[in-house]
Amino acid sequence: QVMLVESGGGLVQAGGSLRLSCAASGSISSIATMAWYRQAPGKQRELVAAITSGGSINYADSVKGRFTISRDNVKNTMYLQMNSLKPDDTAVYYCKAVSIALLGYWGQGTQVTVSS
């Protein structure tokens, strides 16, 4: 079992920055991939960025060059640095962990609101 707690969301003006954190606990050694997803009102949940235990990273095209995902294996925490935020980035951001056995775990989400 893996527990995930996100933090760092809030209200920011367009062009601003936020850093999200996702603290993991429980069966940490079983985690293979961690990722950030987001869901805007009336839209499907979408992948924002993912990072594997080996350090491979991929981003959604919409956030490339603006967002940076990272992972601190000592602190068992994943981060999402979000720069040059746009109103379209407004969503609830979720942390997800996928275990070696391909079990998925979700955090409770954190709201990010970007005002124009």
PDB file as gemmi writes it, atoms N, CA and C in Angstrom:
CRYST1    1.000    1.000    1.000  90.00  90.00  90.00 P 1                      
ATOM      1  N   GLN A   1       0.848  -1.200   0.000  1.00  0.00           N  
ATOM      2  CA  GLN A   1       0.000   0.000   0.000  1.00  0.00           C  
ATOM      3  C   GLN A   1       0.877   1.241   0.000  1.00  0.00           C  
ATOM      4  N   VAL A   2       0.498   2.213  -0.808  1.00  0.00           N  
ATOM      5  CA  VAL A   2       1.229   3.480  -0.898  1.00  0.00           C  
ATOM      6  C   VAL A   2       0.245   4.612  -0.619  1.00  0.00           C  
ATOM      7  N   MET A   3       0.626   5.526   0.247  1.00  0.00           N  
ATOM      8  CA  MET A   3      -0.192   6.704   0.528  1.00  0.00           C  
ATOM      9  C   MET A   3       0.506   7.929  -0.062  1.00  0.00           C  
ATOM     10  N   LEU A   4      -0.281   8.801  -0.667  1.00  0.00           N  
ATOM     11  CA  LEU A   4       0.246   9.992  -1.328  1.00  0.00           C  
ATOM     12  C   LEU A   4      -0.493  11.232  -0.823  1.00  0.00           C  
ATOM     13  N   VAL A   5       0.272  12.270  -0.514  1.00  0.00           N  
ATOM     14  CA  VAL A   5      -0.321  13.524  -0.055  1.00  0.00           C  
ATOM     15  C   VAL A   5       0.266  14.668  -0.858  1.00  0.00           C  
ATOM     16  N   GLU A   6      -0.598  15.369  -1.605  1.00  0.00           N  
ATOM     17  CA  GLU A   6      -0.146  16.516  -2.389  1.00  0.00           C  
ATOM     18  C   GLU A   6      -0.247  17.797  -1.563  1.00  0.00           C  
ATOM     19  N   SER A   7       0.565  18.765  -1.918  1.00  0.00           N  
ATOM     20  CA  SER A   7       0.491  20.094  -1.321  1.00  0.00           C  
ATOM     21  C   SER A   7       1.086  21.097  -2.307  1.00  0.00           C  
ATOM     22  N   GLY A   8       0.837  22.380  -2.034  1.00  0.00           N  
ATOM     23  CA  GLY A   8       1.447  23.426  -2.836  1.00  0.00           C  
ATOM     24  C   GLY A   8       0.536  24.123  -3.809  1.00  0.00           C  
ATOM     25  N   GLY A   9      -0.700  23.670  -3.903  1.00  0.00           N  
ATOM     26  CA  GLY A   9      -1.626  24.336  -4.813  1.00  0.00           C  
ATOM     27  C   GLY A   9      -2.034  25.698  -4.285  1.00  0.00           C  
ATOM     28  N   GLY A  10      -2.741  26.442  -5.114  1.00  0.00           N  
ATOM     29  CA  GLY A  10      -3.206  27.752  -4.694  1.00  0.00           C  
ATOM     30  C   GLY A  10      -3.650  28.599  -5.863  1.00  0.00           C  
ATOM     31  N   LEU A  11      -3.801  29.873  -5.595  1.00  0.00           N  
ATOM     32  CA  LEU A  11      -4.235  30.851  -6.592  1.00  0.00           C  
ATOM     33  C   LEU A  11      -3.031  31.686  -7.015  1.00  0.00           C  
ATOM     34  N   VAL A  12      -2.842  31.807  -8.310  1.00  0.00           N  
ATOM     35  CA  VAL A  12      -1.703  32.570  -8.820  1.00  0.00           C  
ATOM     36  C   VAL A  12      -2.138  33.309 -10.079  1.00  0.00           C  
ATOM     37  N   GLN A  13      -1.501  34.434 -10.349  1.00  0.00           N  
ATOM     38  CA  GLN A  13      -1.816  35.170 -11.573  1.00  0.00           C  
ATOM     39  C   GLN A  13      -1.103  34.530 -12.768  1.00  0.00           C  
ATOM     40  N   ALA A  14      -1.659  34.760 -13.935  1.00  0.00           N  
ATOM     41  CA  ALA A  14      -1.036  34.262 -15.159  1.00  0.00           C  
ATOM     42  C   ALA A  14       0.402  34.761 -15.241  1.00  0.00           C  
ATOM     43  N   GLY A  15       1.291  33.862 -15.638  1.00  0.00           N  
ATOM     44  CA  GLY A  15       2.701  34.191 -15.695  1.00  0.00           C  
ATOM     45  C   GLY A  15       3.464  33.832 -14.431  1.00  0.00           C  
ATOM     46  N   GLY A  16       2.739  33.507 -13.384  1.00  0.00           N  
ATOM     47  CA  GLY A  16       3.357  33.177 -12.114  1.00  0.00           C  
ATOM     48  C   GLY A  16       3.817  31.733 -12.026  1.00  0.00           C  
ATOM     49  N   SER A  17       4.290  31.364 -10.844  1.00  0.00           N  
ATOM     50  CA  SER A  17       4.833  30.026 -10.619  1.00  0.00           C  
ATOM     51  C   SER A  17       4.267  29.406  -9.347  1.00  0.00           C  
ATOM     52  N   LEU A  18       4.224  28.096  -9.343  1.00  0.00           N  
ATOM     53  CA  LEU A  18       3.882  27.313  -8.164  1.00  0.00           C  
ATOM     54  C   LEU A  18       4.724  26.046  -8.177  1.00  0.00           C  
ATOM     55  N   ARG A  19       4.969  25.508  -6.994  1.00  0.00           N  
ATOM     56  CA  ARG A  19       5.618  24.210  -6.907  1.00  0.00           C  
ATOM     57  C   ARG A  19       4.735  23.266  -6.101  1.00  0.00           C  
ATOM     58  N   LEU A  20       4.349  22.171  -6.736  1.00  0.00           N  
ATOM     59  CA  LEU A  20       3.566  21.145  -6.074  1.00  0.00           C  
ATOM     60  C   LEU A  20       4.489  20.075  -5.514  1.00  0.00           C  
ATOM     61  N   SER A  21       4.073  19.514  -4.383  1.00  0.00           N  
ATOM     62  CA  SER A  21       4.816  18.416  -3.775  1.00  0.00           C  
ATOM     63  C   SER A  21       3.884  17.229  -3.583  1.00  0.00           C  
ATOM     64  N   CYS A  22       4.443  16.046  -3.656  1.00  0.00           N  
ATOM     65  CA  CYS A  22       3.695  14.817  -3.414  1.00  0.00           C  
ATOM     66  C   CYS A  22       4.555  13.929  -2.516  1.00  0.00           C  
ATOM     67  N   ALA A  23       4.141  13.809  -1.270  1.00  0.00           N  
ATOM     68  CA  ALA A  23       4.880  13.002  -0.303  1.00  0.00           C  
ATOM     69  C   ALA A  23       4.315  11.592  -0.285  1.00  0.00           C  
ATOM     70  N   ALA A  24       5.188  10.624  -0.443  1.00  0.00           N  
ATOM     71  CA  ALA A  24       4.783   9.218  -0.469  1.00  0.00           C  
ATOM     72  C   ALA A  24       5.182   8.534   0.831  1.00  0.00           C  
ATOM     73  N   SER A  25       4.338   7.611   1.258  1.00  0.00           N  
ATOM     74  CA  SER A  25       4.643   6.798   2.433  1.00  0.00           C  
ATOM     75  C   SER A  25       4.075   5.395   2.224  1.00  0.00           C  
ATOM     76  N   GLY A  26       4.491   4.474   3.076  1.00  0.00           N  
ATOM     77  CA  GLY A  26       4.038   3.093   2.931  1.00  0.00           C  
ATOM     78  C   GLY A  26       5.087   2.262   2.216  1.00  0.00           C  
ATOM     79  N   SER A  27       4.648   1.489   1.233  1.00  0.00           N  
ATOM     80  CA  SER A  27       5.543   0.576   0.504  1.00  0.00           C  
ATOM     81  C   SER A  27       6.323   1.335  -0.571  1.00  0.00           C  
ATOM     82  N   ILE A  28       7.215   2.216  -0.115  1.00  0.00           N  
ATOM     83  CA  ILE A  28       7.950   3.106  -1.026  1.00  0.00           C  
ATOM     84  C   ILE A  28       8.787   2.309  -2.024  1.00  0.00           C  
ATOM     85  N   SER A  29       9.382   1.245  -1.566  1.00  0.00           N  
ATOM     86  CA  SER A  29      10.292   0.481  -2.425  1.00  0.00           C  
ATOM     87  C   SER A  29       9.578  -0.156  -3.602  1.00  0.00           C  
ATOM     88  N   SER A  30       8.253  -0.247  -3.534  1.00  0.00           N  
ATOM     89  CA  SER A  30       7.496  -0.872  -4.620  1.00  0.00           C  
ATOM     90  C   SER A  30       7.169   0.100  -5.748  1.00  0.00           C  
ATOM     91  N   ILE A  31       7.443   1.384  -5.545  1.00  0.00           N  
ATOM     92  CA  ILE A  31       7.061   2.398  -6.542  1.00  0.00           C  
ATOM     93  C   ILE A  31       8.013   2.369  -7.731  1.00  0.00           C  
ATOM     94  N   ALA A  32       7.442   2.262  -8.929  1.00  0.00           N  
ATOM     95  CA  ALA A  32       8.244   2.287 -10.144  1.00  0.00           C  
ATOM     96  C   ALA A  32       8.174   3.670 -10.798  1.00  0.00           C  
ATOM     97  N   THR A  33       6.963   4.100 -11.055  1.00  0.00           N  
ATOM     98  CA  THR A  33       6.753   5.377 -11.746  1.00  0.00           C  
ATOM     99  C   THR A  33       5.868   6.286 -10.906  1.00  0.00           C  
ATOM    100  N   MET A  34       6.189   7.574 -10.925  1.00  0.00           N  
ATOM    101  CA  MET A  34       5.330   8.569 -10.297  1.00  0.00           C  
ATOM    102  C   MET A  34       4.949   9.600 -11.351  1.00  0.00           C  
ATOM    103  N   ALA A  35       3.767  10.143 -11.180  1.00  0.00           N  
ATOM    104  CA  ALA A  35       3.284  11.052 -12.215  1.00  0.00           C  
ATOM    105  C   ALA A  35       2.349  12.100 -11.626  1.00  0.00           C  
ATOM    106  N   TRP A  36       2.224  13.186 -12.365  1.00  0.00           N  
ATOM    107  CA  TRP A  36       1.230  14.215 -12.077  1.00  0.00           C  
ATOM    108  C   TRP A  36       0.165  14.174 -13.168  1.00  0.00           C  
ATOM    109  N   TYR A  37      -1.075  14.198 -12.732  1.00  0.00           N  
ATOM    110  CA  TYR A  37      -2.219  14.323 -13.615  1.00  0.00           C  
ATOM    111  C   TYR A  37      -2.987  15.573 -13.210  1.00  0.00           C  
ATOM    112  N   ARG A  38      -3.856  16.025 -14.098  1.00  0.00           N  
ATOM    113  CA  ARG A  38      -4.734  17.135 -13.738  1.00  0.00           C  
ATOM    114  C   ARG A  38      -6.101  16.938 -14.371  1.00  0.00           C  
ATOM    115  N   GLN A  39      -7.087  17.524 -13.716  1.00  0.00           N  
ATOM    116  CA  GLN A  39      -8.453  17.440 -14.223  1.00  0.00           C  
ATOM    117  C   GLN A  39      -9.126  18.791 -14.053  1.00  0.00           C  
ATOM    118  N   ALA A  40      -9.462  19.379 -15.184  1.00  0.00           N  
ATOM    119  CA  ALA A  40     -10.181  20.648 -15.180  1.00  0.00           C  
ATOM    120  C   ALA A  40     -11.682  20.359 -15.166  1.00  0.00           C  
ATOM    121  N   PRO A  41     -12.486  21.316 -14.727  1.00  0.00           N  
ATOM    122  CA  PRO A  41     -13.942  21.113 -14.685  1.00  0.00           C  
ATOM    123  C   PRO A  41     -14.493  20.724 -16.059  1.00  0.00           C  
ATOM    124  N   GLY A  42     -15.254  19.651 -16.093  1.00  0.00           N  
ATOM    125  CA  GLY A  42     -15.874  19.212 -17.330  1.00  0.00           C  
ATOM    126  C   GLY A  42     -14.948  18.496 -18.293  1.00  0.00           C  
ATOM    127  N   LYS A  43     -13.723  18.243 -17.874  1.00  0.00           N  
ATOM    128  CA  LYS A  43     -12.755  17.586 -18.757  1.00  0.00           C  
ATOM    129  C   LYS A  43     -12.251  16.297 -18.127  1.00  0.00           C  
ATOM    130  N   GLN A  44     -11.678  15.438 -18.968  1.00  0.00           N  
ATOM    131  CA  GLN A  44     -11.109  14.199 -18.469  1.00  0.00           C  
ATOM    132  C   GLN A  44      -9.771  14.468 -17.788  1.00  0.00           C  
ATOM    133  N   ARG A  45      -9.431  13.581 -16.892  1.00  0.00           N  
ATOM    134  CA  ARG A  45      -8.132  13.659 -16.236  1.00  0.00           C  
ATOM    135  C   ARG A  45      -7.054  13.379 -17.281  1.00  0.00           C  
ATOM    136  N   GLU A  46      -5.996  14.188 -17.260  1.00  0.00           N  
ATOM    137  CA  GLU A  46      -4.941  14.035 -18.249  1.00  0.00           C  
ATOM    138  C   GLU A  46      -3.570  13.976 -17.589  1.00  0.00           C  
ATOM    139  N   LEU A  47      -2.662  13.272 -18.237  1.00  0.00           N  
ATOM    140  CA  LEU A  47      -1.296  13.182 -17.751  1.00  0.00           C  
ATOM    141  C   LEU A  47      -0.582  14.501 -18.007  1.00  0.00           C  
ATOM    142  N   VAL A  48       0.108  14.979 -16.983  1.00  0.00           N  
ATOM    143  CA  VAL A  48       0.897  16.201 -17.103  1.00  0.00           C  
ATOM    144  C   VAL A  48       2.374  15.852 -17.280  1.00  0.00           C  
ATOM    145  N   ALA A  49       2.880  15.003 -16.392  1.00  0.00           N  
ATOM    146  CA  ALA A  49       4.292  14.624 -16.444  1.00  0.00           C  
ATOM    147  C   ALA A  49       4.481  13.341 -15.646  1.00  0.00           C  
ATOM    148  N   ALA A  50       5.494  12.570 -16.028  1.00  0.00           N  
ATOM    149  CA  ALA A  50       5.779  11.320 -15.332  1.00  0.00           C  
ATOM    150  C   ALA A  50       7.283  11.136 -15.223  1.00  0.00           C  
ATOM    151  N   ILE A  51       7.695  10.444 -14.176  1.00  0.00           N  
ATOM    152  CA  ILE A  51       9.106  10.164 -13.961  1.00  0.00           C  
ATOM    153  C   ILE A  51       9.246   8.751 -13.422  1.00  0.00           C  
ATOM    154  N   THR A  52      10.153   7.976 -14.022  1.00  0.00           N  
ATOM    155  CA  THR A  52      10.351   6.607 -13.574  1.00  0.00           C  
ATOM    156  C   THR A  52      11.419   6.558 -12.489  1.00  0.00           C  
ATOM    157  N   SER A  53      11.552   5.400 -11.867  1.00  0.00           N  
ATOM    158  CA  SER A  53      12.573   5.228 -10.840  1.00  0.00           C  
ATOM    159  C   SER A  53      13.972   5.360 -11.432  1.00  0.00           C  
ATOM    160  N   GLY A  54      14.089   5.113 -12.725  1.00  0.00           N  
ATOM    161  CA  GLY A  54      15.374   5.263 -13.395  1.00  0.00           C  
ATOM    162  C   GLY A  54      15.661   6.668 -13.867  1.00  0.00           C  
ATOM    163  N   GLY A  55      14.679   7.563 -13.684  1.00  0.00           N  
ATOM    164  CA  GLY A  55      14.880   8.956 -14.043  1.00  0.00           C  
ATOM    165  C   GLY A  55      14.372   9.365 -15.408  1.00  0.00           C  
ATOM    166  N   SER A  56      13.749   8.451 -16.134  1.00  0.00           N  
ATOM    167  CA  SER A  56      13.162   8.827 -17.427  1.00  0.00           C  
ATOM    168  C   SER A  56      11.956   9.710 -17.191  1.00  0.00           C  
ATOM    169  N   ILE A  57      11.831  10.743 -18.024  1.00  0.00           N  
ATOM    170  CA  ILE A  57      10.786  11.755 -17.832  1.00  0.00           C  
ATOM    171  C   ILE A  57      10.044  11.984 -19.143  1.00  0.00           C  
ATOM    172  N   ASN A  58       8.754  12.188 -19.036  1.00  0.00           N  
ATOM    173  CA  ASN A  58       8.001  12.669 -20.190  1.00  0.00           C  
ATOM    174  C   ASN A  58       6.959  13.683 -19.742  1.00  0.00           C  
ATOM    175  N   TYR A  59       6.649  14.591 -20.663  1.00  0.00           N  
ATOM    176  CA  TYR A  59       5.718  15.690 -20.397  1.00  0.00           C  
ATOM    177  C   TYR A  59       4.622  15.728 -21.447  1.00  0.00           C  
ATOM    178  N   ALA A  60       3.479  16.232 -21.033  1.00  0.00           N  
ATOM    179  CA  ALA A  60       2.446  16.559 -22.009  1.00  0.00           C  
ATOM    180  C   ALA A  60       2.941  17.727 -22.851  1.00  0.00           C  
ATOM    181  N   ASP A  61       2.568  17.740 -24.114  1.00  0.00           N  
ATOM    182  CA  ASP A  61       3.026  18.821 -25.000  1.00  0.00           C  
ATOM    183  C   ASP A  61       2.644  20.202 -24.466  1.00  0.00           C  
ATOM    184  N   SER A  62       1.499  20.273 -23.814  1.00  0.00           N  
ATOM    185  CA  SER A  62       0.985  21.562 -23.349  1.00  0.00           C  
ATOM    186  C   SER A  62       1.823  22.186 -22.233  1.00  0.00           C  
ATOM    187  N   VAL A  63       2.671  21.404 -21.581  1.00  0.00           N  
ATOM    188  CA  VAL A  63       3.448  21.938 -20.459  1.00  0.00           C  
ATOM    189  C   VAL A  63       4.955  21.900 -20.707  1.00  0.00           C  
ATOM    190  N   LYS A  64       5.381  21.342 -21.835  1.00  0.00           N  
ATOM    191  CA  LYS A  64       6.811  21.267 -22.134  1.00  0.00           C  
ATOM    192  C   LYS A  64       7.435  22.656 -22.142  1.00  0.00           C  
ATOM    193  N   GLY A  65       8.573  22.767 -21.490  1.00  0.00           N  
ATOM    194  CA  GLY A  65       9.271  24.042 -21.425  1.00  0.00           C  
ATOM    195  C   GLY A  65       8.801  24.945 -20.297  1.00  0.00           C  
ATOM    196  N   ARG A  66       7.690  24.594 -19.655  1.00  0.00           N  
ATOM    197  CA  ARG A  66       7.163  25.410 -18.559  1.00  0.00           C  
ATOM    198  C   ARG A  66       7.167  24.664 -17.224  1.00  0.00           C  
ATOM    199  N   PHE A  67       6.915  23.364 -17.267  1.00  0.00           N  
ATOM    200  CA  PHE A  67       6.838  22.556 -16.055  1.00  0.00           C  
ATOM    201  C   PHE A  67       8.052  21.645 -15.968  1.00  0.00           C  
ATOM    202  N   THR A  68       8.473  21.384 -14.720  1.00  0.00           N  
ATOM    203  CA  THR A  68       9.577  20.469 -14.486  1.00  0.00           C  
ATOM    204  C   THR A  68       9.207  19.489 -13.379  1.00  0.00           C  
ATOM    205  N   ILE A  69       9.298  18.211 -13.681  1.00  0.00           N  
ATOM    206  CA  ILE A  69       9.021  17.172 -12.691  1.00  0.00           C  
ATOM    207  C   ILE A  69      10.343  16.688 -12.118  1.00  0.00           C  
ATOM    208  N   SER A  70      10.344  16.396 -10.831  1.00  0.00           N  
ATOM    209  CA  SER A  70      11.545  15.856 -10.200  1.00  0.00           C  
ATOM    210  C   SER A  70      11.134  14.942  -9.055  1.00  0.00           C  
ATOM    211  N   ARG A  71      12.116  14.201  -8.578  1.00  0.00           N  
ATOM    212  CA  ARG A  71      11.827  13.186  -7.569  1.00  0.00           C  
ATOM    213  C   ARG A  71      13.008  13.115  -6.622  1.00  0.00           C  
ATOM    214  N   ASP A  72      12.731  13.216  -5.329  1.00  0.00           N  
ATOM    215  CA  ASP A  72      13.756  13.104  -4.298  1.00  0.00           C  
ATOM    216  C   ASP A  72      13.538  11.778  -3.588  1.00  0.00           C  
ATOM    217  N   ASN A  73      14.361  10.798  -3.901  1.00  0.00           N  
ATOM    218  CA  ASN A  73      14.170   9.464  -3.347  1.00  0.00           C  
ATOM    219  C   ASN A  73      14.544   9.378  -1.876  1.00  0.00           C  
ATOM    220  N   VAL A  74      15.315  10.329  -1.382  1.00  0.00           N  
ATOM    221  CA  VAL A  74      15.650  10.347   0.050  1.00  0.00           C  
ATOM    222  C   VAL A  74      14.451  10.836   0.855  1.00  0.00           C  
ATOM    223  N   LYS A  75      13.799  11.874   0.353  1.00  0.00           N  
ATOM    224  CA  LYS A  75      12.632  12.430   1.041  1.00  0.00           C  
ATOM    225  C   LYS A  75      11.333  11.737   0.631  1.00  0.00           C  
ATOM    226  N   ASN A  76      11.417  10.809  -0.331  1.00  0.00           N  
ATOM    227  CA  ASN A  76      10.213  10.122  -0.829  1.00  0.00           C  
ATOM    228  C   ASN A  76       9.170  11.127  -1.302  1.00  0.00           C  
ATOM    229  N   THR A  77       9.635  12.112  -2.012  1.00  0.00           N  
ATOM    230  CA  THR A  77       8.757  13.200  -2.452  1.00  0.00           C  
ATOM    231  C   THR A  77       8.992  13.500  -3.936  1.00  0.00           C  
ATOM    232  N   MET A  78       7.899  13.755  -4.626  1.00  0.00           N  
ATOM    233  CA  MET A  78       7.950  14.169  -6.026  1.00  0.00           C  
ATOM    234  C   MET A  78       7.492  15.616  -6.100  1.00  0.00           C  
ATOM    235  N   TYR A  79       8.045  16.340  -7.056  1.00  0.00           N  
ATOM    236  CA  TYR A  79       7.721  17.757  -7.198  1.00  0.00           C  
ATOM    237  C   TYR A  79       7.285  18.068  -8.626  1.00  0.00           C  
ATOM    238  N   LEU A  80       6.530  19.143  -8.746  1.00  0.00           N  
ATOM    239  CA  LEU A  80       6.207  19.679 -10.061  1.00  0.00           C  
ATOM    240  C   LEU A  80       6.377  21.187  -9.980  1.00  0.00           C  
ATOM    241  N   GLN A  81       7.453  21.676 -10.584  1.00  0.00           N  
ATOM    242  CA  GLN A  81       7.684  23.110 -10.662  1.00  0.00           C  
ATOM    243  C   GLN A  81       6.948  23.637 -11.888  1.00  0.00           C  
ATOM    244  N   MET A  82       6.033  24.559 -11.658  1.00  0.00           N  
ATOM    245  CA  MET A  82       5.206  25.085 -12.735  1.00  0.00           C  
ATOM    246  C   MET A  82       5.507  26.567 -12.909  1.00  0.00           C  
ATOM    247  N   ASN A  83       6.033  26.919 -14.059  1.00  0.00           N  
ATOM    248  CA  ASN A  83       6.361  28.308 -14.389  1.00  0.00           C  
ATOM    249  C   ASN A  83       5.501  28.791 -15.550  1.00  0.00           C  
ATOM    250  N   SER A  84       5.467  30.091 -15.730  1.00  0.00           N  
ATOM    251  CA  SER A  84       4.700  30.697 -16.833  1.00  0.00           C  
ATOM    252  C   SER A  84       3.289  30.134 -16.891  1.00  0.00           C  
ATOM    253  N   LEU A  85       2.637  30.100 -15.757  1.00  0.00           N  
ATOM    254  CA  LEU A  85       1.305  29.505 -15.676  1.00  0.00           C  
ATOM    255  C   LEU A  85       0.288  30.282 -16.496  1.00  0.00           C  
ATOM    256  N   LYS A  86      -0.644  29.531 -17.053  1.00  0.00           N  
ATOM    257  CA  LYS A  86      -1.700  30.090 -17.889  1.00  0.00           C  
ATOM    258  C   LYS A  86      -3.051  29.743 -17.279  1.00  0.00           C  
ATOM    259  N   PRO A  87      -4.086  30.514 -17.598  1.00  0.00           N  
ATOM    260  CA  PRO A  87      -5.429  30.159 -17.096  1.00  0.00           C  
ATOM    261  C   PRO A  87      -5.836  28.736 -17.473  1.00  0.00           C  
ATOM    262  N   ASP A  88      -5.382  28.238 -18.622  1.00  0.00           N  
ATOM    263  CA  ASP A  88      -5.701  26.872 -19.044  1.00  0.00           C  
ATOM    264  C   ASP A  88      -5.066  25.815 -18.143  1.00  0.00           C  
ATOM    265  N   ASP A  89      -4.133  26.200 -17.300  1.00  0.00           N  
ATOM    266  CA  ASP A  89      -3.527  25.257 -16.368  1.00  0.00           C  
ATOM    267  C   ASP A  89      -4.392  25.055 -15.124  1.00  0.00           C  
ATOM    268  N   THR A  90      -5.460  25.825 -14.998  1.00  0.00           N  
ATOM    269  CA  THR A  90      -6.358  25.689 -13.852  1.00  0.00           C  
ATOM    270  C   THR A  90      -6.977  24.306 -13.823  1.00  0.00           C  
ATOM    271  N   ALA A  91      -6.799  23.617 -12.703  1.00  0.00           N  
ATOM    272  CA  ALA A  91      -7.293  22.244 -12.570  1.00  0.00           C  
ATOM    273  C   ALA A  91      -6.995  21.747 -11.159  1.00  0.00           C  
ATOM    274  N   VAL A  92      -7.556  20.594 -10.849  1.00  0.00           N  
ATOM    275  CA  VAL A  92      -7.110  19.856  -9.668  1.00  0.00           C  
ATOM    276  C   VAL A  92      -5.958  18.964 -10.125  1.00  0.00           C  
ATOM    277  N   TYR A  93      -4.842  19.070  -9.441  1.00  0.00           N  
ATOM    278  CA  TYR A  93      -3.658  18.289  -9.788  1.00  0.00           C  
ATOM    279  C   TYR A  93      -3.545  17.100  -8.833  1.00  0.00           C  
ATOM    280  N   TYR A  94      -3.362  15.923  -9.436  1.00  0.00           N  
ATOM    281  CA  TYR A  94      -3.274  14.682  -8.675  1.00  0.00           C  
ATOM    282  C   TYR A  94      -1.913  14.037  -8.846  1.00  0.00           C  
ATOM    283  N   CYS A  95      -1.456  13.456  -7.782  1.00  0.00           N  
ATOM    284  CA  CYS A  95      -0.231  12.667  -7.791  1.00  0.00           C  
ATOM    285  C   CYS A  95      -0.631  11.197  -7.944  1.00  0.00           C  
ATOM    286  N   LYS A  96       0.130  10.468  -8.737  1.00  0.00           N  
ATOM    287  CA  LYS A  96      -0.118   9.034  -8.903  1.00  0.00           C  
ATOM    288  C   LYS A  96       1.190   8.276  -8.792  1.00  0.00           C  
ATOM    289  N   ALA A  97       1.125   7.147  -8.121  1.00  0.00           N  
ATOM    290  CA  ALA A  97       2.272   6.238  -8.045  1.00  0.00           C  
ATOM    291  C   ALA A  97       1.852   4.898  -8.631  1.00  0.00           C  
ATOM    292  N   VAL A  98       2.735   4.317  -9.420  1.00  0.00           N  
ATOM    293  CA  VAL A  98       2.483   2.999  -9.996  1.00  0.00           C  
ATOM    294  C   VAL A  98       3.565   2.051  -9.491  1.00  0.00           C  
ATOM    295  N   SER A  99       3.121   0.953  -8.914  1.00  0.00           N  
ATOM    296  CA  SER A  99       4.070   0.015  -8.339  1.00  0.00           C  
ATOM    297  C   SER A  99       4.663  -0.890  -9.408  1.00  0.00           C  
ATOM    298  N   ILE A 100       5.673  -1.642  -9.000  1.00  0.00           N  
ATOM    299  CA  ILE A 100       6.305  -2.617  -9.891  1.00  0.00           C  
ATOM    300  C   ILE A 100       5.267  -3.631 -10.369  1.00  0.00           C  
ATOM    301  N   ALA A 101       4.305  -3.917  -9.520  1.00  0.00           N  
ATOM    302  CA  ALA A 101       3.232  -4.854  -9.873  1.00  0.00           C  
ATOM    303  C   ALA A 101       2.105  -4.180 -10.655  1.00  0.00           C  
ATOM    304  N   LEU A 102       2.324  -2.928 -11.069  1.00  0.00           N  
ATOM    305  CA  LEU A 102       1.370  -2.151 -11.869  1.00  0.00           C  
ATOM    306  C   LEU A 102       0.100  -1.799 -11.107  1.00  0.00           C  
ATOM    307  N   LEU A 103       0.204  -1.705  -9.792  1.00  0.00           N  
ATOM    308  CA  LEU A 103      -0.906  -1.194  -8.993  1.00  0.00           C  
ATOM    309  C   LEU A 103      -0.800   0.328  -8.953  1.00  0.00           C  
ATOM    310  N   GLY A 104      -1.927   1.012  -9.101  1.00  0.00           N  
ATOM    311  CA  GLY A 104      -1.924   2.470  -9.107  1.00  0.00           C  
ATOM    312  C   GLY A 104      -2.488   3.042  -7.829  1.00  0.00           C  
ATOM    313  N   TYR A 105      -1.864   4.110  -7.355  1.00  0.00           N  
ATOM    314  CA  TYR A 105      -2.304   4.785  -6.136  1.00  0.00           C  
ATOM    315  C   TYR A 105      -2.420   6.280  -6.441  1.00  0.00           C  
ATOM    316  N   TRP A 106      -3.479   6.891  -5.910  1.00  0.00           N  
ATOM    317  CA  TRP A 106      -3.736   8.307  -6.153  1.00  0.00           C  
ATOM    318  C   TRP A 106      -3.724   9.109  -4.861  1.00  0.00           C  
ATOM    319  N   GLY A 107      -3.300  10.350  -4.976  1.00  0.00           N  
ATOM    320  CA  GLY A 107      -3.450  11.289  -3.890  1.00  0.00           C  
ATOM    321  C   GLY A 107      -4.831  11.916  -3.942  1.00  0.00           C  
ATOM    322  N   GLN A 108      -5.083  12.819  -3.003  1.00  0.00           N  
ATOM    323  CA  GLN A 108      -6.417  13.416  -2.900  1.00  0.00           C  
ATOM    324  C   GLN A 108      -6.593  14.625  -3.821  1.00  0.00           C  
ATOM    325  N   GLY A 109      -5.495  15.126  -4.348  1.00  0.00           N  
ATOM    326  CA  GLY A 109      -5.558  16.258  -5.273  1.00  0.00           C  
ATOM    327  C   GLY A 109      -5.337  17.593  -4.584  1.00  0.00           C  
ATOM    328  N   THR A 110      -4.828  18.535  -5.361  1.00  0.00           N  
ATOM    329  CA  THR A 110      -4.634  19.896  -4.876  1.00  0.00           C  
ATOM    330  C   THR A 110      -5.057  20.869  -5.977  1.00  0.00           C  
ATOM    331  N   GLN A 111      -5.808  21.892  -5.597  1.00  0.00           N  
ATOM    332  CA  GLN A 111      -6.369  22.817  -6.579  1.00  0.00           C  
ATOM    333  C   GLN A 111      -5.332  23.857  -6.995  1.00  0.00           C  
ATOM    334  N   VAL A 112      -5.217  24.044  -8.286  1.00  0.00           N  
ATOM    335  CA  VAL A 112      -4.398  25.125  -8.848  1.00  0.00           C  
ATOM    336  C   VAL A 112      -5.325  26.014  -9.667  1.00  0.00           C  
ATOM    337  N   THR A 113      -5.345  27.288  -9.333  1.00  0.00           N  
ATOM    338  CA  THR A 113      -6.175  28.247 -10.046  1.00  0.00           C  
ATOM    339  C   THR A 113      -5.300  29.378 -10.566  1.00  0.00           C  
ATOM    340  N   VAL A 114      -5.350  29.604 -11.870  1.00  0.00           N  
ATOM    341  CA  VAL A 114      -4.543  30.647 -12.498  1.00  0.00           C  
ATOM    342  C   VAL A 114      -5.495  31.720 -13.014  1.00  0.00           C  
ATOM    343  N   SER A 115      -5.356  32.913 -12.489  1.00  0.00           N  
ATOM    344  CA  SER A 115      -6.236  34.012 -12.898  1.00  0.00           C  
ATOM    345  C   SER A 115      -5.608  34.799 -14.043  1.00  0.00           C  
ATOM    346  N   SER A 116      -6.462  35.332 -14.893  1.00  0.00           N  
ATOM    347  CA  SER A 116      -5.961  36.071 -16.065  1.00  0.00           C  
ATOM    348  C   SER A 116      -5.797  37.546 -15.758  1.00  0.00           C  
TER     349      SER A 116                                                      
END                                                                             
